[in-house]
Amino acid sequence: MFWNKKKSFLSSIKIAGKPLSVWINAFLPPLLWAGVIFFFSSRSELPSASYSSLDFIFKKMAHITVFSVLFIFMDRGFRVYSRNYSLRKHWYLPVFICFAYAMSDEMHQYFVPNRHQTFRDVGYDMLGVFTMYLYKTDRI
């Protein structure tokens, strides 16, 4: 019957041969998380601890944590979107995207008042990415 053949609007739109709904399911979480990172990166002032050493540890752990989560979301997105994706074989896809976003985040901070770009923070971001990679591939 005709009512059995109804398609949703999102399934009728195709991107690279797959329905838009698959793309949204795969890549909306990392895009939203990137938006959260951008929001906090846009803030002129961030909460800080009373001791400078605690503040340093808190902020660097935040870098490691948020980019670990971004890596998890990117890995999930590629697994949902592609049947042939394997983290061990295609590790460079989520790693490169996280690296590019970390670089752009630091460049973005150059234009935010009271913030400074330090490419050392990209190293902390990538520490989170590689730690999560090692964890997800059972190498830790």
The 8 nearest C-alpha neighbors of each residue, nearest first, counted from 0:
[[1, 2, 3, 4, 5, 6, 7, 11],
 [0, 2, 3, 4, 5, 6, 7, 11],
 [3, 1, 4, 0, 5, 6, 7, 8],
 [4, 2, 1, 0, 5, 6, 7, 10],
 [5, 3, 2, 1, 6, 0, 7, 11],
 [6, 4, 2, 3, 7, 1, 8, 0],
 [7, 5, 10, 4, 8, 11, 9, 3],
 [6, 8, 10, 9, 11, 5, 20, 12],
 [7, 9, 11, 10, 6, 12, 19, 20],
 [10, 8, 20, 19, 7, 11, 12, 18],
 [11, 9, 18, 7, 12, 8, 20, 19],
 [10, 12, 8, 9, 13, 18, 7, 6],
 [13, 11, 10, 19, 9, 18, 14, 8],
 [12, 14, 18, 17, 16, 19, 11, 15],
 [15, 13, 16, 17, 19, 18, 12, 22],
 [16, 14, 17, 13, 18, 19, 22, 12],
 [15, 17, 14, 13, 18, 12, 19, 21],
 [18, 16, 13, 14, 15, 19, 21, 22],
 [19, 17, 13, 10, 20, 21, 12, 14],
 [18, 20, 22, 9, 21, 12, 13, 10],
 [19, 21, 23, 9, 18, 22, 10, 24],
 [22, 20, 24, 19, 23, 18, 25, 80],
 [21, 23, 19, 25, 20, 24, 26, 80],
 [24, 22, 20, 27, 25, 26, 21, 19],
 [25, 23, 21, 22, 26, 27, 20, 28],
 [26, 24, 76, 22, 23, 79, 80, 21],
 [25, 27, 76, 23, 28, 29, 22, 24],
 [26, 28, 30, 23, 29, 31, 24, 25],
 [29, 27, 31, 30, 26, 32, 72, 25],
 [30, 28, 32, 72, 31, 26, 27, 73],
 [31, 29, 33, 27, 32, 28, 26, 34],
 [30, 32, 34, 28, 33, 29, 27, 35],
 [33, 31, 29, 35, 34, 30, 28, 36],
 [34, 32, 30, 36, 31, 35, 29, 37],
 [33, 35, 31, 37, 32, 36, 38, 30],
 [36, 34, 32, 38, 37, 33, 39, 31],
 [35, 37, 33, 39, 34, 38, 40, 32],
 [36, 38, 40, 34, 35, 39, 41, 33],
 [39, 37, 35, 41, 40, 36, 34, 42],
 [40, 38, 41, 42, 36, 37, 35, 45],
 [39, 41, 37, 38, 42, 36, 108, 104],
 [42, 40, 38, 39, 37, 111, 43, 108],
 [41, 43, 39, 44, 40, 45, 38, 111],
 [44, 42, 113, 112, 114, 111, 41, 45],
 [45, 43, 42, 46, 113, 114, 47, 112],
 [44, 46, 47, 42, 43, 39, 40, 58],
 [47, 45, 44, 48, 54, 58, 49, 57],
 [46, 48, 54, 45, 49, 57, 58, 51],
 [47, 49, 54, 50, 53, 51, 46, 57],
 [48, 50, 51, 47, 54, 53, 52, 46],
 [51, 49, 53, 48, 52, 54, 47, 55],
 [50, 52, 54, 53, 55, 49, 48, 47],
 [51, 53, 55, 54, 50, 56, 48, 57],
 [54, 52, 56, 50, 55, 51, 57, 48],
 [53, 55, 48, 51, 57, 52, 56, 47],
 [54, 56, 52, 58, 53, 57, 51, 59],
 [55, 57, 53, 59, 54, 58, 60, 52],
 [58, 56, 54, 60, 55, 59, 53, 61],
 [59, 57, 61, 55, 60, 56, 54, 62],
 [58, 60, 62, 61, 56, 57, 55, 63],
 [61, 59, 63, 57, 62, 58, 56, 64],
 [60, 62, 58, 64, 59, 63, 65, 57],
 [63, 61, 59, 124, 60, 64, 65, 123],
 [62, 64, 127, 60, 124, 61, 66, 123],
 [63, 65, 67, 61, 66, 62, 60, 127],
 [66, 64, 68, 67, 62, 63, 61, 69],
 [65, 67, 69, 68, 124, 64, 63, 127],
 [68, 66, 127, 128, 64, 70, 65, 69],
 [67, 69, 71, 65, 66, 70, 72, 64],
 [70, 68, 66, 72, 71, 67, 29, 73],
 [69, 71, 73, 67, 68, 72, 128, 74],
 [72, 70, 68, 74, 69, 73, 75, 67],
 [71, 73, 29, 75, 69, 70, 74, 76],
 [74, 72, 76, 70, 75, 93, 71, 29],
 [75, 73, 71, 77, 76, 72, 93, 70],
 [76, 74, 78, 72, 73, 77, 79, 71],
 [77, 75, 25, 73, 26, 79, 74, 78],
 [76, 78, 80, 74, 79, 75, 81, 73],
 [79, 77, 75, 76, 81, 80, 84, 74],
 [80, 78, 76, 25, 77, 81, 75, 82],
 [81, 79, 77, 78, 25, 76, 22, 21],
 [82, 80, 83, 84, 78, 77, 79, 76],
 [81, 83, 84, 78, 80, 79, 77, 85],
 [82, 84, 81, 85, 78, 80, 77, 89],
 [85, 83, 81, 82, 78, 77, 89, 86],
 [84, 86, 88, 87, 89, 83, 78, 90],
 [87, 85, 90, 89, 88, 84, 74, 136],
 [86, 88, 85, 90, 89, 136, 84, 132],
 [89, 87, 85, 86, 90, 84, 91, 92],
 [88, 90, 86, 91, 85, 87, 92, 84],
 [91, 89, 86, 92, 87, 88, 93, 94],
 [90, 92, 94, 89, 95, 93, 88, 96],
 [91, 93, 95, 94, 90, 89, 96, 74],
 [94, 92, 96, 73, 95, 91, 74, 97],
 [95, 93, 91, 97, 92, 96, 98, 90],
 [96, 94, 98, 92, 97, 93, 91, 99],
 [95, 97, 99, 93, 98, 94, 100, 92],
 [98, 96, 100, 94, 95, 99, 101, 93],
 [99, 97, 95, 101, 100, 96, 94, 102],
 [100, 98, 96, 102, 101, 97, 95, 103],
 [99, 101, 103, 97, 98, 102, 104, 96],
 [100, 102, 98, 104, 99, 103, 121, 97],
 [103, 101, 99, 105, 104, 100, 98, 106],
 [102, 104, 106, 100, 105, 101, 107, 99],
 [105, 103, 107, 101, 102, 106, 100, 108],
 [104, 106, 116, 108, 102, 107, 103, 101],
 [107, 105, 103, 109, 108, 104, 116, 102],
 [106, 108, 104, 105, 109, 110, 103, 111],
 [109, 107, 111, 105, 110, 106, 116, 114],
 [108, 110, 116, 107, 106, 115, 111, 114],
 [109, 111, 108, 107, 112, 106, 114, 115],
 [112, 110, 108, 114, 109, 41, 43, 113],
 [113, 111, 114, 43, 110, 109, 108, 115],
 [114, 112, 43, 111, 115, 44, 42, 108],
 [115, 113, 112, 111, 108, 43, 109, 116],
 [116, 114, 109, 108, 117, 113, 111, 105],
 [115, 117, 105, 109, 108, 106, 118, 114],
 [118, 116, 119, 120, 115, 105, 121, 106],
 [117, 119, 121, 120, 116, 105, 122, 102],
 [118, 120, 122, 117, 121, 123, 116, 124],
 [119, 121, 123, 118, 122, 117, 124, 62],
 [122, 120, 124, 118, 119, 123, 101, 125],
 [121, 123, 125, 120, 119, 124, 126, 118],
 [122, 124, 126, 120, 121, 125, 63, 62],
 [125, 123, 121, 63, 62, 127, 122, 126],
 [124, 126, 128, 122, 127, 123, 129, 121],
 [127, 125, 123, 129, 124, 128, 130, 122],
 [126, 128, 63, 67, 130, 125, 124, 129],
 [127, 129, 125, 67, 131, 126, 130, 70],
 [130, 128, 132, 126, 131, 127, 125, 133],
 [131, 129, 127, 133, 132, 128, 126, 134],
 [130, 132, 134, 128, 129, 133, 67, 135],
 [133, 131, 129, 135, 130, 134, 136, 128],
 [132, 134, 138, 130, 136, 131, 135, 139],
 [133, 135, 131, 137, 139, 132, 136, 138],
 [136, 134, 132, 137, 133, 131, 138, 86],
 [135, 137, 133, 134, 138, 132, 87, 86],
 [138, 136, 134, 135, 139, 133, 132, 131],
 [137, 139, 133, 136, 134, 135, 132, 130],
 [138, 134, 137, 133, 136, 130, 135, 132]]
